[in-house]
Amino acid sequence: MVLLWLTLWAQISIQAPYVQTPPEVVSEMLKLAGVRKDDLVYDLGCGEGRIVIAAAREFGARGVCVELNPVRIREARERARRAGAAGRIEFLQQDLFDTDIRKATVVTLYLLPEVNLELRPKLLRELKPGTRIVSNSFDMGDWQPHKVVSIGSGKIYYWVIPAKQ
């Protein structure tokens, strides 16, 4: 009962449900972001960690899973261990708005539109110019993506942090 309550509390606190990203979308997100071995991939709201695990396993990248829900973080750790990628991934059970993202070279998202919009100022303020951002399904309002890729019935949005003015 306590785990059920914690799961619901974590989802309600950021007003985003837990929805798994299909493997073909994970692959396309990482390809669109141009993930390489020297990247540090942050997945904000990582769920069970599949995006960061794929980045580590398939591209040799390092990753950071950020997730408020303790059940999902435990699942992510276990999945990374089974995939042989745990040594390349850091797991942070915390609010994505409180997370220091300055070291990221790639940020992945599968959040609701209103969460993306609330997160946008933090991304623009904290990320270095050239950092790539990919979002499954949802854009960021009037911030025009550099590219949009259709996959199945959905879309993936891609931005690059601009040079500081």
Secondary structure, DSSP 8 states (H G I E B T S, - for coil): -HHHHHHHHHHHHTT-------HHHHHHHHHHHT--TT-EEEEET-TT-HHHHHHHHHH--EEEEEES-HHHHHHHHHHHHHHT-GGGEEEEES-GGGS--TT-SEEEE---HHHHHHHHHHHHHHS-TT-EEEEES--BTTB--SEEEEETTEEEEEEE-----
